[in-house]
Amino acid sequence: MNLENLPDNLPVPKDDGAADHLRSATLPGLALPSTGGDSVRLDDLSDTTVIYVYPMTGRPDIALPDNWDEIPGARGCTPQSCSFRDHYHELQSVNAYVFGLSTQVTEHQREAKARLQLPFELLSDSELQLKEHLQLPSFSVDGMELYRRITLIVNANRIVKVFYPVFPPGENATDVLSWLQQNPLS
C-alpha cells in the first residue's frame, strides 16, 4: 500500500464551521506524551508553534479502515507529515516549532516518526483531551474516534491562526509557511 500518493478522486472536505471558535483560544494545561519520551505541556508553548492535528498515520503493513478514502479529509496523513518534514528547516527559519498530534498511542507514532524520518515530535492525545477542552472536530470510523485534520498556529499560548479544513494535506506545510512569512510573530 502506497501511503504517500493520494488517489485523484478523494472527496474534498467542506468547512462545517466546527473550528470557527478556535481563533484566540488559549491552550489548556494538558501534558501530552511525545515520541521523544517526555510529555509536552501545551500551556507552556510560549513561542510560535505549529500543531498539525491529523486523524491517524497509516502503516504499510496494516490496512486502512473500511471506506477510508470516502471520508472527506481522512486520507493524507503521510503526505502532510512528509510536507512538514520537507519544510521543517524553513519553518525553523521563521522561528516556528512543529508538532504533529493525533489520537494514536505513542508507540504507533514512534513507528511513523522513524519510518518517515520526521525531525519533530508527535504528540498523542489518545484520550481526546483536546476535544474536551477545545471542542476540536472529530469523526468516528471502525469504532475509533479520530480528529479531523486541522492545523493551529499558536503564539504565547494563544491560537492565532486556524487552517480548517486542510486540503490537500500535502500542501499544508507550504500554506503554513507562507502565512508565517506574511505574518511574523514575536
C-alpha positions as CSV (number, residue, x, y, z in Angstrom):
1,M,0.0,0.0,0.0
2,N,1.4,3.4,-1.0
3,L,0.5,5.9,1.7
4,E,2.5,8.8,0.1
5,N,0.4,9.2,-3.0
6,L,-3.2,10.2,-2.8
7,P,-5.9,8.9,-5.1
8,D,-7.2,11.6,-7.6
9,N,-10.8,11.2,-6.6
10,L,-10.7,11.9,-2.9
11,P,-13.7,13.8,-1.6
12,V,-12.9,17.4,-0.6
13,P,-13.8,18.3,3.0
14,K,-16.1,21.3,3.4
15,D,-15.8,23.9,6.1
16,D,-18.6,23.0,8.5
17,G,-17.8,25.8,11.0
18,A,-16.5,23.3,13.6
19,A,-13.3,25.3,14.0
20,D,-14.7,28.8,14.0
21,H,-14.4,29.2,17.8
22,L,-10.7,28.3,18.0
23,R,-9.1,31.6,16.9
24,S,-7.8,33.5,20.0
25,A,-8.5,30.4,22.3
26,T,-5.7,29.5,24.8
27,L,-4.3,26.1,25.0
28,P,-5.2,24.1,28.1
29,G,-2.8,22.9,30.8
30,L,-2.6,19.4,29.4
31,A,0.6,17.4,29.2
32,L,0.6,15.0,26.2
33,P,3.1,12.2,25.7
34,S,5.5,12.8,22.9
35,T,7.6,10.5,20.7
36,G,10.6,12.0,22.4
37,G,9.8,10.1,25.5
38,D,8.7,13.0,27.6
39,S,5.4,15.0,27.8
40,V,4.8,18.4,26.3
41,R,2.7,20.7,28.4
42,L,0.5,22.7,25.9
43,D,0.1,25.8,28.0
44,D,3.9,26.1,28.2
45,L,4.2,26.7,24.5
46,S,5.2,30.3,24.6
47,D,7.0,30.5,21.3
48,T,5.4,30.3,17.8
49,T,4.3,26.7,17.4
50,V,2.6,24.9,14.6
51,I,0.4,22.0,15.7
52,Y,-0.9,20.0,12.8
53,V,-3.7,17.6,14.0
54,Y,-4.4,14.6,11.8
55,P,-6.6,11.5,12.0
56,M,-4.0,8.7,12.0
57,T,-0.9,7.7,10.2
58,G,-1.4,4.6,8.2
59,R,1.2,1.8,8.2
60,P,2.3,-0.1,5.1
61,D,1.6,-3.4,6.9
62,I,-1.9,-2.6,8.2
63,A,-5.0,-2.0,6.1
64,L,-6.7,1.4,6.5
65,P,-10.2,1.4,7.9
66,D,-13.0,0.4,5.6
67,N,-14.1,3.2,3.3
68,W,-11.2,5.4,4.5
69,D,-10.9,7.1,1.1
70,E,-14.6,8.0,1.1
71,I,-14.3,10.1,4.3
72,P,-13.7,13.7,3.3
73,G,-10.3,14.7,4.7
74,A,-9.3,11.4,6.2
75,R,-6.7,10.3,3.7
76,G,-3.4,12.2,3.6
77,C,-1.6,12.0,6.9
78,T,1.6,10.7,5.4
79,P,1.8,13.4,2.7
80,Q,1.0,16.0,5.3
81,S,3.7,14.8,7.7
82,C,6.2,14.5,4.9
83,S,5.4,18.0,3.8
84,F,6.1,19.3,7.3
85,R,9.3,17.2,7.3
86,D,10.4,18.7,4.0
87,H,9.7,22.3,5.1
88,Y,11.0,21.9,8.6
89,H,14.1,24.0,8.2
90,E,12.2,26.7,6.5
91,L,9.7,26.7,9.4
92,Q,12.6,26.9,11.8
93,S,13.9,29.9,9.9
94,V,10.7,31.8,10.8
95,N,11.2,30.7,14.4
96,A,8.3,28.2,14.4
97,Y,8.3,24.9,16.3
98,V,6.4,22.0,14.9
99,F,4.4,19.2,16.5
100,G,2.1,16.6,14.9
101,L,-0.8,15.4,17.0
102,S,-3.2,12.5,16.7
103,T,-5.2,10.1,18.9
104,Q,-2.8,7.3,18.1
105,V,-0.8,5.9,21.0
106,T,2.9,7.0,21.2
107,E,4.1,3.5,20.2
108,H,2.3,3.8,16.8
109,Q,3.5,7.4,16.4
110,R,7.2,6.4,17.1
111,E,6.9,3.9,14.2
112,A,5.7,6.7,11.9
113,K,8.3,9.1,13.1
114,A,11.1,6.7,12.4
115,R,9.7,5.4,9.0
116,L,9.0,8.9,7.7
117,Q,12.2,10.4,9.3
118,L,10.4,13.2,11.0
119,P,12.7,15.8,12.6
120,F,10.0,16.9,15.1
121,E,7.9,15.2,17.8
122,L,4.4,13.7,17.5
123,L,2.0,14.1,20.4
124,S,-0.5,11.5,21.5
125,D,-4.0,12.6,22.6
126,S,-5.4,9.1,22.8
127,E,-8.0,10.2,25.4
128,L,-9.2,13.1,23.2
129,Q,-8.5,15.6,25.9
130,L,-8.2,18.5,23.4
131,K,-11.6,17.6,22.0
132,E,-13.0,18.1,25.5
133,H,-11.1,21.3,26.2
134,L,-11.1,23.0,22.8
135,Q,-14.0,21.2,21.1
136,L,-11.8,20.0,18.2
137,P,-13.7,18.5,15.4
138,S,-13.6,14.7,15.2
139,F,-15.3,11.7,13.4
140,S,-15.8,8.0,14.0
141,V,-14.8,5.1,11.9
142,D,-14.4,1.4,12.7
143,G,-15.1,2.0,16.4
144,M,-12.4,4.7,16.7
145,E,-12.9,8.4,17.3
146,L,-10.3,10.4,15.4
147,Y,-9.6,14.1,14.9
148,R,-10.5,15.9,11.7
149,R,-7.4,17.4,10.0
150,I,-6.8,20.9,11.4
151,T,-3.7,23.0,11.8
152,L,-3.2,25.5,14.6
153,I,-0.6,28.3,14.8
154,V,0.0,29.2,18.4
155,N,1.9,32.1,19.8
156,A,2.3,32.9,23.5
157,N,-0.2,30.0,24.3
158,R,-2.9,31.6,22.1
159,I,-4.2,30.2,18.8
160,V,-3.6,33.0,16.2
161,K,-4.4,31.1,13.0
162,V,-6.5,28.1,12.2
163,F,-6.3,26.1,8.9
164,Y,-9.5,24.1,8.6
165,P,-10.4,22.2,6.6
166,V,-6.9,21.2,5.4
167,F,-6.9,20.0,1.8
168,P,-4.9,18.9,0.0
169,P,-2.9,17.8,3.1
170,G,0.4,17.6,1.3
171,E,0.3,21.4,0.7
172,N,-0.5,22.3,4.4
173,A,3.1,23.0,5.4
174,T,3.6,25.3,2.4
175,D,0.4,27.2,3.3
176,V,1.5,27.5,7.0
177,L,5.0,28.7,6.0
178,S,3.5,31.3,3.6
179,W,1.2,32.6,6.3
180,L,4.0,32.8,8.9
181,Q,6.2,34.7,6.4
182,Q,3.5,37.2,5.7
183,N,2.5,37.5,9.4
184,P,5.7,37.5,11.5
185,L,5.0,36.7,15.2
186,S,7.2,37.8,18.0
